[in-house]
Amino acid sequence: MELSANITLPRRAFDLRIGLRLSEETLALVGPSGAGKTSLLRAIAGLERPTEGRIALDDEIWLDAGRGVDLRPERRRVGYLPQDYALFPHLTVSGNVRFAGRRDRPDLLAKVGIEHLAGVRPGELSGGERQRVALARALAREPRVLLLDEPFAALDAITREQVRSELEDVLPGLRLPTLIVTHSFEDAAALGDRVGVLAEGRILQLATPAELMREPAHALVAQLSGANTLAGIAQPDGSGSLVRLDGGGELRSSAPASGRVQVAIQPWAVELTDAHGSSLTDTVLSVHPERGGLVVRLGRLTARIKAGENGGTPVEEGTLVGVRVAPGDVRVLAP
């Protein structure tokens, strides 16, 4: 199966203009609030009508604005998981799922690990359990496309990681075109075979998570993937370039560039050294342990250092340190 959507949907601040195709895979779209993520899902589900364009699943046309075709939501066979889950509070877990599929589905309760909660009502469930009920209910419609809107927004950090891990296991086995929208690059990268970055109604870049982190095409893509971005002026330097940074200091990049630029640097590519003689220095603002290493926040960037990999340079709050980044890890972007 292949879902295709090429649409224009006017919003208050911009027009959502999206063209995408996805087969039996998970595509995750990540972007800030107000980027148009939920509007895209609602358009595919038939809950909003684009003014232009076409939506189709294989040869089945769901929308063709030019020809006046607009299939009703109930005929689109979409499993839609909204942000608030929209469970019926007066029905049990089993009843909520039965309402969507018109029959009992203990197999789905077992698939998402909530068969023991069949007789419980939503008000007695945790956030993670409610999310699993909503997913089972979406699957009870036997959908041909699955849409998930911020599936972890209502979960605490620990539950979020647990439920995300469960979705990682469940989604590939469904063999459905699945579209997830989220504001978290970490969630998108964990679940998406491909990830698209959406801003003001446009997809800025669409690639695998690794490609987006390695070769961001836009500063927002770099920022959402967790990279540091710094502005400066580049000049050719041998086979690469030298970037003189706003606020002082410089970095070398293996990429040739000239003029006004931004550079993107992933936190794990940052090495902290003695400030003496360094071409870029910064002050340590905070140091926090994180999973076998340290997160060091400086005045202009963030470094993630694995235990024992910083060459003995003291890293303490208030310390002036040197910053070193290999030229191959300095990605040059348009301003």
N, C-alpha and C positions, 0 to 999 in steps of 0.2 A: 504494500500500500504506500501511496505517496500523497501527502497533503501539500497543496500549493496555495499560496495567498499572495496576491499582488493588489494592494488596496490603498485608497486614500480616504481617511476619516478625519474630518475637521474637528479640532479641539479648540478650546478657548484661546490658548496662547500660540498654537501652531497646528499645522496639518500633519497627522500621522500618515507617513508614506512608507509602506513596508512591502518588500518583495522577498519571499523566502520559500524554500522547498525543504521538506523533511520526509524521510522514509521511515522504516521501522527502527527508529533511533530516538534518543532523547536530545532535544535541543534546548539549551537554557539561555534565556535572555536576561542580562543583568544591566541595571541602570539605576540612576537616582530616582527618588520620588517625583512623580509628575512627568516621567519620560514618555509615557504612553503604553506601558507594559500591560496593565489591566485592560485598557481599551482594546488592545490587539486581541487578547483572549476573548473578550466579549463579542468582538466582531466575528471571530471564527465560530463561536458558539451560536451566533445568530441573535444575540441580545442587543447588539447595536448594528445599524446598517451603514456601511461605507457609501460615500457618494459616488465613488468610482472604483472600478476594479473587478476582480474575480477571485473566488475561493472555490477550490475543487478538491475532492478526494478521488484519486485516480480519474475515471471518466465521469464521475458523478458531480454535477455542478451544484454547489451550494449557494453561490452568489454570482450573478453576472449583472452588474449595475446597468450596463449599456443595453441589455436585453430585457431588463425588468425581472430577472430571476432572483428570488430570495427565499430559499427553503426555510421553513419554520424551524425553530430550535429543536423541537421534539423529533423532527425528521432527520436531524444531522448526526445522530448517534455519537454524541460527544459526551465523554465523562469529564465533568467540570468540578474542580475542587476549589471553592472560593476561599478567600482569606479567613473569613469568620466561621467556616465550616457549615453554617446554616443547618444544624441538626434540629430535628423536632424534639423539644424538651419533654413532651408528654409520651413519646414513644421510647421503647427500649432500644438497645443497640441492634438487636435482631429486627425490631420493627422498623427502624430507620432504613436498614438495608433492604428489607422486604418492600418498603414503600417504593424504592427506586426500581427494583427488579420485578415487582409483582409476584415474588415467590421467595420462600426462605432460601438463604444461601450460606449454610454453615461452612461450605468449602471456602468462601471468600473470607469469612471470619477467621478461619484457620490460616489462610494465606497471609493475612496481615497480623496474626498473633493475638486475636482478641476473642477467640471462641469461648473462653471462660467468662467473658463479660456479656454474653448474649442477652441476659435478662436485666441488665443494669441500664438506668436512664442517664442521659448526657450530663446532668448536673452532678452526678456522683463520680465522673471520670476526670482524670488528669488531662492536661493539655495534649500530651502525646497520645493518650488513648482516644481522645476526641478526633485527633487528626487521622488516626488509623480507621476509625469508624467512617469518617468522611471519604477516605480513599476506598474502603470497601463498598460504600454506597455508590460512588462514582463508577466502580467496576461492575456493579450489579446491573447497570444498564447495558452491559456487554458492548461497550463503546468501540468505535473504530478509530477514534482519536482521543487522547487524554490530555487535558489542560489543567495545570496546577498553578494557582496564583499565590505567591509568597507562602509556600507550604509550611515554613517553620517560623513565621512571624509571631505566633502566639506562644512559642515554646521557650523555656529557660535554656541556658547554655548546655547543661548536661543532657536534658531530654532532646534538645535539638540534634546533638551529635548522635545519640542513639537512634532516633527516628530517621535521620539522614542515612545512617548506615543500613537501616532496614530497607529504605527506598532504593539504595544502591543495589541491594540484592533482588528486590522485587521487580523493578522496572525493566531490566533486560529480558526477563522471562515473559513479559506481556506481549512483546513483539508488536507494539503499537507506535505509530507516530505520536510522540509525547513532547509537549511544549511546556516548559516551566519558566515562570518569570520570578525574579527575585532581585533584591538590592544587594545581595551578598555574593561577591565573586567566589568566596570559598565554597558556598553551597552550589553555585553554578558549576564550578570546576569539578566538584565531587560527583555530581549527577549527570552532567552533560557530556555526550560524545563530542558535541561542538558547543561553543559558547559565542553568543553575539552580544555586543555592547550597544545598548540603545540610549540615545540622548535626544531630547526634543523631537521625538517622532521619527528619527532616522537610525538605521543600524550603521554604526561607525566602523565596525570590524567584526567579521565572523570567521572563526577558526577553532582549532583544538585549544583546550586550556593552555597546553605547553607552548603553542605558537604565540598565543596572546601575551604570555609572560615573557617569552624570549624576544619577540619582535612586535611590540605594540606600535600601531600606526598613528596613534593620537594620544595626547596627554591624558585625556580622561580614561582611555583604555588602560594606560599605565597606572594611573592613580587607583582605579577600581581593582586592579590586580595586586595592589599593595606596594607598588614601586614608589620610590622617591622621585619627584620631578623638581628640577631646578632650571631657572632661566639664565641665559647668558648670550654672549656673542662668540661665534666660532670663526676661526680662520684656518685655512689649509696648513697642514703640518706633516710633511712627508707623505705617506700613503693614507693618513687619517686627518685629524683636525685637533686643534687646541681650543678649548672652550673657556673663555674668561667669564666667570660667573658673576651675576649681579650680587652685590654685597661683598665681593672679594673672593679670591682664590681661583683656582683653575683646575680643569680635568682634561685628560687626553682621551680621545675616542678613536677607535680604529676605523670609524666611518668618516669619509670625507664630507665636510660641510663648510658653509660660509654664511656669515650674516647672523641675524637674530634667530635663536633656536631655543628649544627646551631639551634637557637631557633627562632620561629615565634610568634609574638604577634600582635594582631589586635589593632589599635590605640585606640579604645574605651575601651579596657581592661586596659589601662595605667592610673594609678592614680598618681598625683603629690602631694608630701608631703614636709614637712620640711626636709631639707638636713641633719640636725643633726641626727646622729645615723642611717642613712639609709644605706643599703647594696649596693645600686646603686644610684649614683648621676649623674646629667648632667646639662648643662647650657642651658637656654632658649635663642634661637636665634631669634625667631619671634613669634608673636601672632596675629592671624587673626580671626575675627568673621565669623561664618558659620552656618546658619540655626539653630538659637536658641542655639548656643554653641560657642566653641572656638577650632581652630586648633592651637596647640602649637608645633612648630618645635624645637627640642632639637639638641644637637650635634650628637647624635647617633640614635635617633628615633623620631617618631611623635606621639602626643597624641591628641585625639579628646574628648573634655570635654563638657558635656551638662551644660547648665546654672544652677548654684546653686549646682553643684554636686562635687565640689572640696574641700569641707571642710574648706574653708577660707584661704587656702594657697595662698599667693600672686604669681601671674604668670606675670612677667614682663621681657622684654628683658634684658639679662645680668644677670639674677638671677640664682643662683645655687639652684636646687631643688632635692628632693629625688624622686625616681621612685619606685612605688610599683605595682606589678602585682600578682594576685592570682595564685597559682601553677597550678590550673586547666586550666588557660588561657595561660600557657607557653607551646607551642607545640615544642617538640624536633624532629629535622630532621637530616638526615645524612648530613655530611659536603659536 
